[in-house]
Amino acid sequence: MHVRKGVTVMVEVRLAPDETFESLLKRFNRKVQQDGILAEARRREHYEPPSVVRKKKEAAKRRKSSRQKNA
């Protein structure tokens, strides 16, 4: 289950005719990866206070701007 802007979305893959379980599992994993469900779950695993979130965003912004200057 995935929540986007207050809407719950479940990943669903349907078994195609003559499809192996392994290929179905690969499609499912790819879809979960593309939707960012696991990343979101890991991010929400532990509560982070707003101050920590703000500091992480600022650090990421600094890293990104320093990479652009070097390029």
N, C-alpha and C positions, 0 to 999 in steps of 0.2 A: 504494500500500500504506500502511496506517495501523496504528499499534500502539497498542492501548488495554489497559492493565493486563496486558501480556504476551501479548495476543492480536493477531495480525495480521489486519487487515481491508482488503480491497480494495474500491474503489468499483466498482460494476457497474451499468450501465444497458443495458437491452435495447431494441432497435429495435422499436417498435410498428408494426403494419401501417399503411401509408400515412403514415408519419412522415418528415419531411424530415431530412436530416443536420444542418441548422442547429438545429432544435428538439431533436434528440438531444444535440448539443453543448451547448446551453443547459442542458438537464437535468443533464448530466454536470458542467458547471461549477458549477451551483447546489448539487449534492450534495457536491462537493469543498469548496465554500465552507462549507456547513453543518457538515460533519464537521471542519472546521478543519485539514485536511491541509496546505494551503500555509502557514498560520500556524505550524504545528508544524515544518514543514521549515525555514522561515526562522529560527525560534527555535533550532533545533538546528544551523544552518549553521556556527556558530562556537562553540567551547567557552567556557563562562563558568564561572569558578570559583565555588564555593558562596558565597563572601563577596560576590561581585558580585550573584548571584541574591538573596541576603538583603537587600542594600542596595536593589535594585530593588523588592522586595516592600514594604519599609518605606516607601520614597518613594511608592509607589502607595497605601499605606494612609493616609499623611499627606495626599495629594492628595484622596483620597475623603472623609476626615473633614472636611477644610476646606470641601469642596463642600457637605456636609451641614449644616455650621454656617451657611453663607451662605444656604441655601435657606429 
